[in-house]
Amino acid sequence: MEKTKKSFLSSKTAILTEEQTEDLKSIFSMIDIERSGVITPSQALTTIRLLGIVLSESMEKEIRASAYGITFQRICDIVAASLSERDFDSHVKRTYLLLKDEWSKGITKHQLITMLNKLGIELEPLLLTDLFEQMAGDEGEIITEDDFVNFIKQNGDYVFY
């Protein structure tokens, strides 16, 4: 099995491969015509889009709010975090699909109880009702995939790797 060379970019974000780092560096260099090492938020968004990466709204807002521009290191951190978030979302979505019945539109309260019992988790009825209502969001009767992902993101302790 071939190992991929990795380039360490930040202890707080994922690690980009050497190839991803080189692609970013090439695009950044083309856009940074003044060779200042800093590009505008608009240029940063263009750089990221040229790589085919779709950012979350919060990441786009963070970039747009940068008054002093964006460095190459910061672009790498944003791309790594975005890729990690995408991996996280896909993992949570796969988990959701494992938990719900394939013929249902979402996870019902009964399915949630069954799942928790299988995991050895017993909750008081009021806590269980509260948990279900928090997870079900606006729908109220079922936990949709979006409800599940949002709940895990807001309440789960996870770290981007």
Secondary structure as GFF3:
##gff-version 3
##sequence-region A 1 161
A	DSSP	beta_strand	6	7	.	.	.	ID=ss1
A	DSSP	beta_strand	16	17	.	.	.	ID=ss2
A	DSSP	alpha_helix	18	31	.	.	.	ID=ss3
A	DSSP	beta_strand	38	39	.	.	.	ID=ss4
A	DSSP	alpha_helix	41	50	.	.	.	ID=ss5
A	DSSP	alpha_helix	57	64	.	.	.	ID=ss6
A	DSSP	beta_strand	70	71	.	.	.	ID=ss7
A	DSSP	alpha_helix	72	99	.	.	.	ID=ss8
A	DSSP	alpha_helix	109	118	.	.	.	ID=ss9
A	DSSP	alpha_helix	125	136	.	.	.	ID=ss10
A	DSSP	alpha_helix	145	155	.	.	.	ID=ss11
###
